[in-house]
Amino acid sequence: MTTQQITEAPAIQAYLRKLTELSPEIAVLEPGAETTRYSHDAATAKAANAAQTQGPAVVLPASAAEVRQAVKLAGDLGVTVVPRGAGTGLSGGAAATGNQVVISTEKLSRIIEVSPLDEVAVVEPGVINADLNKHLEPFGLFYAPDPASFDISSIGGNIATNAGGLRCAKYGVTRESILSLDVVLADGSLITVGHRSIKGVTGLDLTSLFVGSEGILGIVTQATVRLRPIPVARKTVSAFFDSTAEGTGGLAAITRSPVRPAAIEFFDTPSLANIDAHSGTALRSRGAALILIELDGYGIGDQAADLATALSAVGGRVTVEADDDGVRLWELRRSGRGLPQDKWYIGEDIAVPKSRLAEVYAAFPALEARFGVTISAVSHAGDGNLHPLITLDKTPDDGPTPPAPLQEAATELVKVALSLGGTVTGEHGVGTIKKEWAALELSERSRALQHAIKAAVDPAHLLNPGKAI
């Protein structure tokens, strides 16, 4: 425990005692070994597990009223709060120290209402994305946002990071499916922003402000989400190419075609090799690059035929996959890649206008030669969001932290994305990991404005301080 943690520990203990006195029904976990998992998210787990033996204090409210009580008391006592969903984030946004209290929304897990005629559902933030869609199946509806971690990530966490995923090409990111939110602010007050109706322009668009704010402005306790009819049919189409460059040409052919797929995923040559090595598959034997496509809706046969014509014309070997084979390919997309245990690595989340994807892939060889790294990337190609994996061989002389060339290569790749009109994060958020990169993208005036909004909503900087902006 650091000096600061020792100094601040009495404040945490006073907070827990007072909260238990005022609201004994609220579940509380004392700091200790059993709460270490609450000190990090998926991105920071490896470093945290190596460095920590004691986790933070954790509060587990089960209602909006309990969230309000927990937040208000934290403000009264000057204790900073880290809001937390399922902890699947990939930017360090839910990381907590020993002098903070984690308020987890995992017990706020009710699906309150489904309205088929309005095509909305009202849910609490702890609802798991996949569980919501299972619940919606009998209604013939589905919730479109589809992050790769859909079976373990929570709706609240998806809202906090404005999560994207595979089906953004057709249905958009989380923001496009959120109509209204109930949010607890830093002073413990509860506000509702947005509208249950599809249309609504009264006042400023505060719903969009809270979506993607990474817990620095408030804690979501309820969301009204937009639903869509389950498509009458879905079909997976694969197109293999002889090189990464030819594969990126196939992406342009899709855009020029009349077909608008639900999902378009692109795998470069090393990504296919990685999946084969990690999952025991033989994708690389079918080609050196892969475009994996999901079609949905009416006329799916015509869509597949038009797409096959467009992709074959630019060298693609197109297969309309059998249903079971399609399911397997999408499973490989979500979880088939392995992280190298014998190398240093950094994962990124850059995005560019989709017309510039080929230029990002074309930049990899020069960066590899310059920094001695290897770079591969799987992409949500339908909206230009890449997930590069940058690796560097370990040597006996290496210390406990990654060598400088790895971080330098990652930063240069971010600069490539920015030079092409892109962004440092397409869907994972800034958190703690990408703050320096965000400073490369946002102007000084833009950052000042964001800090002013934070100060207006949370003047004491109690909620998730040091994150996102």
N, C-alpha and C positions, 0 to 999 in steps of 0.2 A: 504493500500500500504506500502510495506516495505521501509526501508531507501535506499536500493540499487535501488529499483524501482523509488523512488523520484529522486535520483541522476542521474539515467540514462534516465529519461523521456525526458529531453531536447534533447538528442541525437536522440531518437525516433521521436520526433516532427520535428527536423531538417531533418531527413531522409524523412519523409512523405512530408514535404514542398518541398524539392529538387526533389523528385520523381514526384510529381505533376507538378512541373515546367518543368521538362525534358520530361515527358511522361504523359500528362494529360489524355490520353486515357486509362491508366491503372486504374482499379477500386481499390479504397483504402477504408478501414474501419478504422476509428479512434478508439483508445482504448476506451472501454466503456462497459456498461452492455450488449449491443447487440453482443459483440464478446466473451462473456465468454465461449461459446461452442468451440471456437478455442484454449482454454487454456489447453485442455485435450483430451485424446482419450477415447475409451470405458472402458478401464481398470482403468483409473484414474478419471473418471467422478464424482463418488460419493464423493470422498474426495475434488475434486476441487469445486464442486457445494456448498459444505458446507463451504468452506473457502474463496471463491472469490466472489466479487461483480462487478469486472471490468476485462474485458478480454484484450488481447494484441492487438497491431496494426496488421492489416491483409492486405496483398496485394493479389489481385486476377488477375494475368496476364491471357491473353487469347491467347498468342502465345509464341513460343520459344524466339522470339526477346524481348518480354516484360519480360520474366523470366530472360533473360540475363541482361537487363537493371536494374531490381530490385536487382539482386544478386550483380552485379558490384558496384552499388551505396552503397549497404550495406557494401561491402568490403572497399570501399573508406572511408566510415565514421566510420568503426569499429563496425558496428551493427551486432549482431549475428542473424542468420536466422534459423527458424524451418520449414523445408519443411513439407507439409501436404497433404494427399489425402482426403479420405472421413471421416477420424477420427474413423474408426471402429477397430483400432488396440487394442491389448490386452496386451501391455507391457509398456505403457507409452512413446512410441517412439515419439509421436507427441505432448507431453506436452510442453507448452510454458509459460514463465514468462512475467511479464510486461516490462522487459528490453530487450525483443527480438521482432523481427518481424516475423510473420507467413507468408510464401509464400505458398498459397494454389493453387493446380493444378486443382481445381474443374471445372474451365471454359475451361480447355484444354480437351474438351470432344468429339472431332471429330473421327469418324472412317474414316480414310483417304483413305484406299484401301483394297479391298479383291481380292486376286488372287487365284481362284480355282485351276488352273493348278500348281501353285507353292505351294499351300496349306499354304498360309500365309495371314495375315492381318497386316496392318500398322495402329496403333491406337495412340491416345494421352492418357496421363496417367489418365485423369479424366473420361474416359469411365468406366461405371459400368459393372462388370463382366457379370451379367445376361443380360444386354442390348446388349452386344456384341454377346452373343449366340442367342438372338432373331434375331439380324441382319443377322447372319450367316445361319439361318435355310433354307432360300430359296436356298442357295448354296449347301445344303446337307453337311455342315461342322459344326464343333463345336470346341470351345476352351476348352481344357480338364481341366485345374486347376479349382477346385470346392470347395473353402472354404465354410464353413457353412454360412457365411455372404455374399454369392455370389450375393444376390439381392440388397445389399447396399454398398458393398466394391468396390473400384476402382482398375483398372488394375495397376495404379501407386503404390498404397498402397500394392497390392499383390506382386509387384516386390520388393518394399523396404524391405519387411519382408520375401521374398521367401515363400509366403503363400503355405500351403499344402491343406488340405481338404479331402473330402471323397474318391475321385477317384484316390488318389495317389498310391493305391495298384497296379494299372495297368498302369497309365499314368504318374506317377511321380509328383513332386512338380513344382512350377512355373518355376524354373530354366530350367527344361527340355523343356519348351515351349517358351523360349525367345531366338530369334536368334540374334537380334541386338538392340541397344539402342542409342538414341541421349540424351546426358547428358550435362547439364550446370554445369561447375565446379565453385569453389569458387571465381575465378578471373573473372567470367562472360564469359569465353570462352565456346564454344560449340564443343563437340567432338562426333564422331560416333564410337561405339565399336561393334564388332561382324560382322556378315555377313547375307545377305539375303538368301544365299544358305544354305542348310542343313549342308554341309561340309564346313570347313574353319579353318585352323590352323595357319594362318599368325599372328605372334606376340603372346604375352601373352594373356590368356583368360580373358580380362578385362570385358567382359559381365558378366561372373560368379562372378567377383569381385564386380560389382555394384549391382547385384541381391542379396538381403539380407543385403545390407549395411546400411539400416535404415536411409537413408538421410544424413549420415555423410560424404559422398564422393562427392555427386553431386545431382542434381535434374533432374530426367528423364522427357524429354519433348516429346518423341516419342518412340514407341517400335514396332519392327517387331516380331510378334508372330506366332508360328507354329500352324497350324490347323490340324484337323483329320476328316475323314468321320464320319458322324452321323451313329452309329451302326444300322444295319438292324433291330435289335430287342433288347429290354431290358426287363429283368424280375427280380422281387424281390423274394428272397427266405428267409424265416425265419426259425430259428432252436432254439427251447426253450429247456433248460436243467434244471435239478433239483437242481443245485447249481452253484455258481460261479466257483468253481474248475472244475466241469464237463464241464462247458462252455469253459474254457480255453483249456481243452483237445480237444474240438471240433475245436478250431483254428488250432491246430497241424494237425488234420485230413484233414483240407482244404489244408494245405501246401503239405501234402503227396499225395493228389489227383491230377489228371491231369488237374483240372479246375483252371483257373486263373481269379477270379472275378474282376470286375471293382472297387468294393467297398466292404469292410468287416468291419462292425462296431460291437463292443462288448459292452454289457450292463451288469454290475454286478447286484446283488440283490437289493442293496439300490438305484441304479440308476433307476431301473424299478419302485420301490415304489415311488421315487421322481416324475417321469413322471406321474404316475397315480394320485398322489395327486395334481400336478400342472395342468394337462391337462384333468382330468376327465376320464381317460382311465382305462382299466382293464388288462394291460399287465401282471401284477404279477400273475393273475389267470391262465395264460398259462404256467408259469414256473418261476424259480428263476434266470435265466440268459438267455440272448438272443444274438444270432449272427444274424445280419441283413446283407444280401448280395445282391448286384446288379450284375447280369450277363448281358453281352451284346455281340453282334456279331452273327455270323452264328452258326447254330447247337445248338441253345439255349435250345431246349428240351433235347438233349443229355447231355449238360452241367448240366442242372438241375437234370437229373436222376443220373449222376455220383456223383454229390454233395450230393444228398439225400442219396445215398448208403453210402458214406463216413461218413456223419454226423449221420445217424441212427445207424451205427455200434458202435458209441461211446456214445450212449444214447440220441441223439438229436431227438426231435419231429419236423419233417420238414414239412413245408408248402410252396408250390409254390403259392404265393399270387396273388389274382386277381389284376388287374391293379389299381383300385381305392384304394384298401387296401394297396397296395405297396406305392402309393403316400402318403397316410396318415402316414404310418410308417416312411417314410423318412422325412416328415414334423416334426414328433415327435422327430426324431434324431436331426434335426437342431435347433428346438426351444421348444421342449417339457419339458426340465428340468427347474426347477425353482430355483432361488437363495434364500436361507433362509433369511427372513427379521428379524427374531427374534434370530439369532445366528451370531457369528463371523464366517467369512469364508475366505478361500484363495483358488483360483483356480490355478492349475498348468498345465504345458505343456511339461511334460517329454517324452522322447522316449528311447526305448531300442531295441536291436535286437529282431525281432518278436518271436524268439524261447524262449526268456526270459520273455515274458509277464506274464506267469503264476506265476513266482517268484515274480513279483512286486505285483500282487494281493494277493499272499500268505503272503506278508510282512505287509499288512494292519492291521491285528488283533494285532500284537505286538506293532505297533506304536500307535494304539488306546489305548491300555492298558497303555502304557508308558506315554502318554501325555494327556489322558483324552479327546481325540477328536474322531470324527467319520470320516471315509474316504470312499468315493465311487469313481468310475471312469468309464467314457465312453471312449472307445478307437477306434482310427483308426487302427484296429487290423491288417490290411493287411500290414502295415509298422511299427508297433510297437509304435505308438504315443498315449500316454495316456493323458487324461484330468481329473486328480483327482480333487475332491472337498473335502476340509478338513474343517470341521465345529467344533465349540466349543460353548457350551451353554453360554449365557450371565448371569451375576449375578449383583445384585444391587451395589456391590462394584467395578465393573469395571469402569475404566476411559474412556477417549475418544478414546484411541488406543487399538488395540487388545492385549489380554494378551500374554505374552511371549511363553507359551506352543504351541500356534497356529503356530507361526513362526518357533519355534524349530521343531515341527512335520513336517512342510513343508520342512525345510532344511534337516532333516533326510531322508525324502522320496526322495529328490533330490540325496542324497548320495547313497541311494539304487539303483537308476537308474544308477548312475555313476559306482557303483561297478559291475554292470551287463553289462558294455560296452556301456552305454547309454549317454544321453545328457540332459542338463537342459532345453532345448527348442527345440521342434521338428518343430514348424512352426510359433509361435507367435513372435519370436525375443526376444532380450535381453532388449532393451529400457532402462528404468531407473529401472524397477522393479526387474530385474533378474541379475543385474551387480554383486552382491555379490556371487550369485550362479555360474555365469559364471567363476568367479575367482577360484572356486573349480574344474572346468573342464579344463581350459586352463593353460598351463605351463607359467611360468614367461617369458621364451623366446618367446613363441607364442604371448603373450600379447604385448611384446616389439615390435615384428615384425608388429603387427597390428597397434600399435600406430605410428610406423615409416611410414607405408603406409598412414595413415591419415595425418601425418605431410607433406609428400611429395605432396599430392594432395591438402591439405587445411592447409598450414603452419600457418595461423592466427587462425585456429580453429573457423571459422565463421559458418560452417554448422552443425546444431544440436549438439552443444558441450555437452559433458557429457552423451551421449547416446551410447549404443551398445557395446563399448569396454572400 
